[in-house]
Amino acid sequence: MSLRHSLGAVTLTSIGPCICLLAACAKQPPAAPPSISASHPLQGYWEDDGDSGKVSLTIEGNSLYFYARPDFQYDTTFTLVPGSDPPELQATILDSPRTTDSEGEVVIAIYEFEDGTLNLAAVDKPDGATASFDEVISRYSFERVQPPE
């Protein structure tokens, strides 16, 4: 076999497995977001007795359910943004009776714990910007309670 033919065989032999590996990677679904620990302080049932009435928040694993009234509720899944200060979560709306076109919309919120109260605020921030409690769209102060039976 000539040098040219042997180099061609080496090249095809080397590239073949790479192509197969790339094809296999392309078929894999995206990785699921890291699961939030059951012991994470966000987990549980929370209520805010605000000016406009009672608002509830249920967090179980990576699921977050927000309820203010029948036409203002959201079923979401969320991830925590590592290294953010204040801590930030990104919630993706799965379902809402408020509007049919909000499915897939991402809401960014920041949170802090203060004397057993969960302060949670929706923020509007450009990518890469730091969020602050000084500039929020809406803010809630939740107390942990036992869920209603």
N, C-alpha and C positions, 0 to 999 in steps of 0.2 A: 504494500500500500504506500502511496506517495505521501510526502509530508502534508501536502494540501488536503488530501482526503482524510488523513488522520486528524488534522486540525478541525476540519469540518465535522467529523464524528465527535470530537471532544466538545466542540461548541454546541452541537445539537444535544448531546448527552447532558451538558451542564445547564442549558436553557430549559430543556423539557421539564424537569422537576420544578423549576422556578415558575414556569407558566402554570403548572398544575397547582402550585401553592397559592399563587395570586388568584386563580379562579376559585379556589376553595375559600379564601379570605373574602372575596367579593360576595359570596353566597351567604355568609354568616350575618345574622341579625345584629343590630347595634347592641352593645353591652347595656344591660340594665343599670340604672343609677344605683350607687351604693345604698344599701338599706339603712334606714335610720334605726338605731338601737331601741329596743323596747324600754330601756332605762334612760333614754335621752330626756332631758327636762321638758321638751316640747310635748311629749306624748301625753294624751289624756283629753279630758273634756273641760272646756273653759267657757266662762260667760262674762259678758260686759253689760252692765246695766247703764247704758249710755242715755243721752238726751232723747234719742229717737226710739228708745225701747231696748228690750233685751236682744243681744247678739250672742250667738254661740259658735264655738269653734271646737271641732273634734279632730284630733290628730292620732292616727294609728298607723305605725310604720311610715311609709312614704305617702300615705293618703291624708288629705286635709279636706274637711268639709266645713264650709262657712255658711251660716244661716243668719240673716237679719229679718227677713219676712218672706212670704211665699214667692214674691217676684224678685227677690234679691238674695239668691243663694248660689253657691258654687261647689261642685264636686271636683276636686283636683288631685293631682299627684305632684309631689314636690321633691326637690333636691336642695341640699344645703351647699352653699358656695364656700369651699375651703379657703381659709385665710382672710375672709372678709371681716372688716371692722367698721361699723357694728356687724354682728352676724347677719347674713343675708340668706334668704331662701327664694328659690324660683319655682313658682307654682304654675303648672300647665292645666288649664281648664279642660275637664273631660265632659262636663255637662252643666248646663245652667238654663233654667226656664226664662231667665231675663231676656236672652236673645239667642237665636239659633246659630248665629255666625261666630259665637265666642269660643267654640270648641277649638282647642289647639292654641289659643291665645296664652301668652306667658305673662304672669303678673309677678313683679319683683317686690319683695317685702323685706324689711329689716326688723329685728326684734332685740329685746333686752329683757332681763329679769331684774326686777327692783322690788325688794321686800316681799317676795312671793307673788308679785303681779307680773304677768306677761304683757309687755308693751309691744304691740305689733303695728307696723305702719306700712302701707303700700306706698311705693316711691316711683317716681318717673325719672329715670336717670339714663343718660347715654352710656353705651358700652364703655367699660373701663373707668367710668367716673365713680367716685366714692359717694355712697349714700349717707344721708344724715337725717336725724330726727327733726332738724330745723326746717327741712323742705320735704313735706310729705303730702300725699294726695288725701289719705284718710288715716286715722290713728285710733287704735282701740287699746283699752287697758283691761285685760282679762284676768279673772280670778279662777283658780282651779276649783272645780266642784265635782260632785258625783253626778254622772249622767242620769237624766230622768228615766224612770222605769217605763 
